[in-house]
Amino acid sequence: MRQRSDPAWLETQYNNRVRVPGYAQHFERWAAASRLARTASPAHLDIAYGAGAGETLDVFPAAMPGAPVLIFIHGGYWRSLDKADFSFIAPAFNAAGATVVVPNYALCPAVGIEHIALQMTQAVAWVCRHAADHGADGSRLGVVGHSAGGHLATMLLSCRWKDVADDLQAQPLAGALSISGLYDLEPLRHVPSLKADLQLTPAAVKRLSPAFFPRPKGGKLFTTVGLDESDEFLRQNSLIRDVWGPTAVPGCETLPGVDHFPSSKVLPKPAPACTNWRCASSACDDARKPAAIEFIDLMYWPAPDLALRFWFGRARGGFFGRPTDHQHTRSTLWA
């Protein structure tokens, strides 16, 4: 295998818009479905979670009171796309009994990746404080991210939340799902189509690569990647499991026939939700399949039963405890 500092080879590995020629059709489908979702639901749009550029979020409340909350962080290599492109995820999860929050963030190169990660901590803090205003339970939070959003979701598991604000729990997140996530940012410094926008330095790579962090002392990370993705995305998916271990990363899967973008399946339609959230879907006495699982299938989650168990279960005990020292430079909030 070529060295991972070879720019030409890395371009073939990380430029997914070249690897998936039909990517624009996915974006068009997402946008159309998202417009429909916003008009057909009682959404609360463009709520400020901070005062900075891009610091707004959309809330799609579930009908049931005290609903758990799914926070979805979009991808786009930290430099493109918008929360409005991903409203389409909300109806299926709402029908399955969850409130959905989709935050925006400022984009590179106007800001750096570390700035974006800090914005996501503020978005989570806002949800903890204001979920009840929208009929949801701010103590039951799960975060899902795709691609760059998967990186941000994983970063949030490694955050020292008491350094963000004293009123936050040490464990505000029950867990995270990272879909085609990025955990070692060093190769991205050398990708010709990315490096100018991302402006990563060796020091920033160490501060912002979850693979360089000690594993979280609480919370679980589930990862998945398409088997048709590049060797580097497959490596990234395995790397975080290898470094953090199966206790911290109990689910690490590859899915055959799947590339970096969702497949061409039709979007899931709302369906009656299984009321037994802690059951394994295959063994549930209620044969109805929640629409949430349909969407998880679409977005390649390989273990919806595990998803429901960690996502809807109340966090117990300490999340990180005190951070551990390690050899890499770290910034203010990351383990």
C-alpha positions as CSV (number, residue, x, y, z in Angstrom):
1,M,0.0,0.0,0.0
2,R,1.2,3.5,-0.8
3,Q,2.3,5.7,2.0
4,R,-0.6,7.6,3.5
5,S,1.2,10.9,2.8
6,D,0.9,10.4,-1.0
7,P,-1.4,13.2,-2.1
8,A,-2.5,11.5,-5.4
9,W,-3.4,8.3,-3.6
10,L,-5.1,10.1,-0.8
11,E,-7.3,12.1,-3.2
12,T,-8.7,8.8,-4.6
13,Q,-9.3,7.6,-1.0
14,Y,-11.0,10.7,0.4
15,N,-12.7,12.4,-2.5
16,N,-16.1,10.7,-2.2
17,R,-17.8,12.9,-4.8
18,V,-15.4,11.5,-7.3
19,R,-15.8,7.9,-6.0
20,V,-19.6,8.1,-6.1
21,P,-20.6,9.7,-9.4
22,G,-24.3,9.8,-8.5
23,Y,-23.7,11.8,-5.3
24,A,-25.6,14.8,-6.6
25,Q,-28.8,12.7,-6.9
26,H,-28.5,11.8,-3.2
27,F,-28.2,15.5,-2.3
28,E,-31.2,16.4,-4.4
29,R,-33.3,13.6,-2.8
30,W,-32.2,14.7,0.7
31,A,-33.2,18.3,-0.1
32,A,-36.6,17.5,-1.5
33,A,-37.4,15.2,1.4
34,S,-36.2,17.7,3.9
35,R,-38.4,20.5,2.5
36,L,-41.4,18.1,2.8
37,A,-40.4,17.2,6.4
38,R,-40.3,20.9,7.5
39,T,-43.7,21.7,6.0
40,A,-45.4,18.6,7.3
41,S,-44.2,18.7,11.0
42,P,-44.5,21.2,13.9
43,A,-40.8,22.0,13.7
44,H,-39.1,24.8,15.5
45,L,-36.5,26.1,13.1
46,D,-33.4,28.3,13.3
47,I,-33.2,28.4,17.1
48,A,-30.0,30.1,18.3
49,Y,-27.9,27.9,20.6
50,G,-25.1,30.5,20.6
51,A,-24.3,34.0,19.2
52,G,-21.8,33.0,16.6
53,A,-22.0,32.3,12.9
54,G,-23.9,29.1,12.1
55,E,-25.0,28.6,15.7
56,T,-28.6,27.6,15.1
57,L,-30.5,24.4,15.3
58,D,-33.8,22.8,14.3
59,V,-36.0,20.9,16.7
60,F,-38.5,18.3,15.5
61,P,-40.5,17.3,18.6
62,A,-42.0,13.9,19.1
63,A,-45.7,13.7,20.1
64,M,-45.0,11.7,23.3
65,P,-44.0,13.7,26.4
66,G,-40.6,13.1,27.9
67,A,-39.2,11.7,24.6
68,P,-35.5,10.9,24.3
69,V,-33.5,13.1,22.0
70,L,-31.5,12.2,18.9
71,I,-29.0,14.9,17.8
72,F,-27.9,14.5,14.2
73,I,-24.7,16.1,13.0
74,H,-24.3,16.4,9.3
75,G,-21.2,15.8,7.3
76,G,-19.6,17.6,4.3
77,Y,-15.9,17.6,5.4
78,W,-16.6,20.4,7.9
79,R,-16.9,22.8,4.9
80,S,-20.2,22.2,3.2
81,L,-23.9,21.3,3.5
82,D,-26.4,22.6,6.0
83,K,-28.8,21.3,8.7
84,A,-31.7,22.1,6.3
85,D,-30.4,19.3,4.0
86,F,-31.1,16.7,6.8
87,S,-34.6,17.5,8.1
88,F,-35.7,14.4,6.2
89,I,-34.4,12.2,9.1
90,A,-36.9,13.7,11.6
91,P,-40.3,12.2,10.6
92,A,-39.3,8.5,10.9
93,F,-37.6,9.1,14.3
94,N,-40.6,11.2,15.5
95,A,-42.9,8.4,14.6
96,A,-40.7,6.1,16.6
97,G,-41.0,8.3,19.6
98,A,-37.9,10.5,19.6
99,T,-37.4,14.2,19.4
100,V,-34.8,15.1,16.7
101,V,-32.4,18.0,16.9
102,V,-30.3,19.0,13.9
103,P,-27.6,21.7,14.6
104,N,-25.8,23.8,12.2
105,Y,-22.2,24.9,12.5
106,A,-19.8,27.4,10.9
107,L,-17.9,26.0,8.0
108,C,-14.2,25.8,7.0
109,P,-12.2,27.7,5.9
110,A,-13.9,30.6,7.7
111,V,-13.3,28.7,11.0
112,G,-11.3,25.6,11.9
113,I,-12.4,22.2,12.9
114,E,-11.7,22.8,16.5
115,H,-14.0,25.8,16.5
116,I,-16.7,23.5,15.0
117,A,-16.2,20.9,17.7
118,L,-16.6,23.5,20.4
119,Q,-19.8,24.7,18.7
120,M,-21.2,21.1,19.0
121,T,-20.5,21.1,22.7
122,Q,-22.6,24.2,23.0
123,A,-25.4,22.7,20.9
124,V,-25.4,19.7,23.2
125,A,-25.5,22.0,26.2
126,W,-28.4,23.8,24.7
127,V,-30.3,20.5,24.3
128,C,-29.6,19.5,27.9
129,R,-31.0,22.8,29.1
130,H,-33.9,23.3,26.8
131,A,-35.2,19.8,25.8
132,A,-38.0,20.1,28.3
133,D,-39.2,23.3,26.6
134,H,-40.0,21.1,23.6
135,G,-41.5,18.2,25.6
136,A,-38.4,16.0,25.6
137,D,-36.1,14.5,28.2
138,G,-32.8,16.3,28.3
139,S,-31.2,13.5,30.3
140,R,-31.7,11.0,27.5
141,L,-29.5,12.1,24.6
142,G,-27.9,10.2,21.8
143,V,-25.8,11.7,19.0
144,V,-25.4,10.4,15.4
145,G,-23.1,11.8,12.8
146,H,-22.2,11.0,9.2
147,S,-18.7,11.4,7.8
148,A,-17.3,14.6,9.3
149,G,-20.4,14.6,11.6
150,G,-19.2,11.1,12.8
151,H,-15.9,12.7,13.7
152,L,-17.8,15.4,15.7
153,A,-20.0,12.9,17.4
154,T,-17.0,10.9,18.5
155,M,-15.3,14.1,19.7
156,L,-18.3,14.7,21.9
157,L,-17.8,11.4,23.7
158,S,-14.3,12.6,24.6
159,C,-15.4,16.0,25.9
160,R,-14.8,16.9,29.6
161,W,-18.3,18.3,30.0
162,K,-17.8,19.8,33.4
163,D,-15.3,22.1,31.8
164,V,-18.0,23.2,29.4
165,A,-20.4,24.2,32.1
166,D,-21.0,23.3,35.7
167,D,-24.7,22.7,35.2
168,L,-24.1,19.8,32.8
169,Q,-23.9,16.2,33.8
170,A,-20.5,14.5,33.6
171,Q,-22.3,12.2,31.2
172,P,-24.8,14.1,29.1
173,L,-24.7,11.6,26.2
174,A,-25.7,8.0,26.5
175,G,-23.7,7.1,23.4
176,A,-22.9,7.9,19.8
177,L,-23.2,6.4,16.4
178,S,-20.5,7.4,13.8
179,I,-21.4,6.6,10.2
180,S,-18.3,6.5,7.9
181,G,-16.5,8.6,10.5
182,L,-13.0,10.0,10.6
183,Y,-10.8,9.5,13.6
184,D,-7.3,10.0,12.4
185,L,-7.1,13.4,10.6
186,E,-3.4,13.2,9.6
187,P,-4.1,11.9,6.0
188,L,-6.5,14.8,5.4
189,R,-3.6,17.3,5.7
190,H,-2.3,15.9,2.4
191,V,-5.5,15.6,0.4
192,P,-5.3,18.2,-2.4
193,S,-9.0,18.9,-2.6
194,L,-9.3,19.4,1.2
195,K,-6.1,20.7,2.7
196,A,-6.6,24.4,1.7
197,D,-10.0,24.5,3.4
198,L,-9.2,22.4,6.4
199,Q,-5.9,24.1,7.2
200,L,-4.8,21.3,9.5
201,T,-1.4,21.4,11.2
202,P,0.3,18.5,12.9
203,A,-0.6,20.0,16.3
204,A,-4.2,20.4,15.3
205,V,-4.3,16.8,14.0
206,K,-3.2,15.6,17.5
207,R,-5.8,17.7,19.3
208,L,-8.6,16.7,17.0
209,S,-8.1,13.0,16.2
210,P,-10.1,10.8,18.5
211,A,-7.8,7.9,17.6
212,F,-5.1,9.8,19.6
213,F,-7.3,10.1,22.7
214,P,-7.6,7.7,25.5
215,R,-10.8,5.8,25.3
216,P,-13.8,7.4,27.1
217,K,-14.4,6.0,30.6
218,G,-18.1,6.1,29.9
219,G,-20.5,6.2,27.0
220,K,-20.4,3.8,24.0
221,L,-19.4,4.4,20.4
222,F,-20.9,2.4,17.6
223,T,-19.3,2.7,14.2
224,T,-20.2,1.6,10.7
225,V,-18.8,2.0,7.2
226,G,-19.8,0.7,3.8
227,L,-17.8,-2.1,2.3
228,D,-17.7,-0.3,-1.0
229,E,-16.0,2.7,0.6
230,S,-12.3,3.4,0.2
231,D,-9.5,1.5,1.9
232,E,-8.9,4.5,4.1
233,F,-12.5,4.8,5.3
234,L,-12.4,1.1,6.1
235,R,-9.1,1.7,8.0
236,Q,-10.6,4.6,9.9
237,N,-13.5,2.5,11.0
238,S,-11.3,-0.3,12.3
239,L,-8.8,2.1,13.8
240,I,-11.0,3.6,16.5
241,R,-12.1,0.1,17.6
242,D,-8.5,-1.0,17.7
243,V,-7.4,2.0,19.8
244,W,-10.4,2.4,22.1
245,G,-11.2,-1.3,22.3
246,P,-14.4,-3.3,22.3
247,T,-15.6,-2.1,25.7
248,A,-15.8,1.5,24.4
249,V,-16.7,0.5,20.8
250,P,-18.9,-2.5,21.1
251,G,-20.3,-2.2,17.6
252,C,-17.9,-1.8,14.6
253,E,-19.3,-3.0,11.4
254,T,-18.9,-3.0,7.6
255,L,-21.9,-3.3,5.4
256,P,-21.6,-5.0,2.0
257,G,-22.9,-3.1,-1.1
258,V,-22.8,0.3,0.6
259,D,-20.7,3.3,-0.4
260,H,-20.2,6.6,1.4
261,F,-23.7,7.9,0.7
262,P,-27.0,6.3,1.6
263,S,-28.3,3.8,-0.9
264,S,-31.1,4.5,-3.3
265,K,-33.8,3.0,-1.1
266,V,-36.9,5.1,-0.7
267,L,-37.0,7.1,2.5
268,P,-38.7,5.3,5.4
269,K,-42.3,6.0,6.0
270,P,-43.6,6.6,9.5
271,A,-44.9,3.3,11.0
272,P,-46.3,2.3,14.4
273,A,-43.4,2.2,16.8
274,C,-42.5,-0.7,19.0
275,T,-43.1,0.4,22.6
276,N,-40.5,-2.0,24.1
277,W,-37.5,0.2,23.4
278,R,-35.0,-2.1,25.2
279,C,-35.8,-5.2,23.3
280,A,-33.7,-6.6,20.5
281,S,-35.6,-6.0,17.3
282,S,-35.2,-9.6,16.2
283,A,-36.7,-11.0,19.4
284,C,-39.4,-8.4,20.1
285,D,-42.8,-9.7,20.8
286,D,-44.2,-6.7,18.9
287,A,-43.7,-7.6,15.2
288,R,-44.1,-4.1,14.0
289,K,-40.9,-2.6,12.8
290,P,-40.3,1.0,14.1
291,A,-39.8,3.6,11.4
292,A,-36.6,4.6,13.2
293,I,-35.1,1.2,12.4
294,E,-36.0,1.7,8.8
295,F,-34.0,4.9,8.7
296,I,-31.2,3.3,10.6
297,D,-31.1,0.6,8.0
298,L,-31.0,3.3,5.3
299,M,-28.1,5.1,7.0
300,Y,-26.4,1.7,7.5
301,W,-26.7,1.1,11.2
302,P,-26.0,-2.6,11.5
303,A,-27.3,-3.1,15.0
304,P,-30.6,-1.3,15.6
305,D,-31.3,-3.3,18.7
306,L,-28.0,-2.0,20.2
307,A,-28.9,1.4,19.0
308,L,-32.1,1.5,20.8
309,R,-30.6,0.1,24.0
310,F,-27.9,2.7,24.3
311,W,-29.8,5.6,22.8
312,F,-33.0,5.4,24.8
313,G,-31.5,4.1,28.0
314,R,-30.7,6.6,30.8
315,A,-27.0,7.1,31.4
316,R,-25.7,5.6,34.6
317,G,-22.8,6.5,36.8
318,G,-19.9,8.7,35.8
319,F,-19.1,9.4,32.2
320,F,-15.5,10.3,32.0
321,G,-14.3,10.8,35.6
322,R,-11.1,12.8,35.6
323,P,-9.2,12.9,32.3
324,T,-6.1,10.8,31.9
325,D,-2.8,12.1,30.8
326,H,-1.4,10.8,27.5
327,Q,1.4,11.7,25.2
328,H,-0.5,13.8,22.7
329,T,-1.2,17.5,23.0
330,R,-4.7,18.2,24.0
331,S,-6.9,21.3,24.0
332,T,-9.1,22.6,26.7
333,L,-12.1,20.2,26.5
334,W,-11.0,17.0,25.0
335,A,-9.8,14.0,26.9
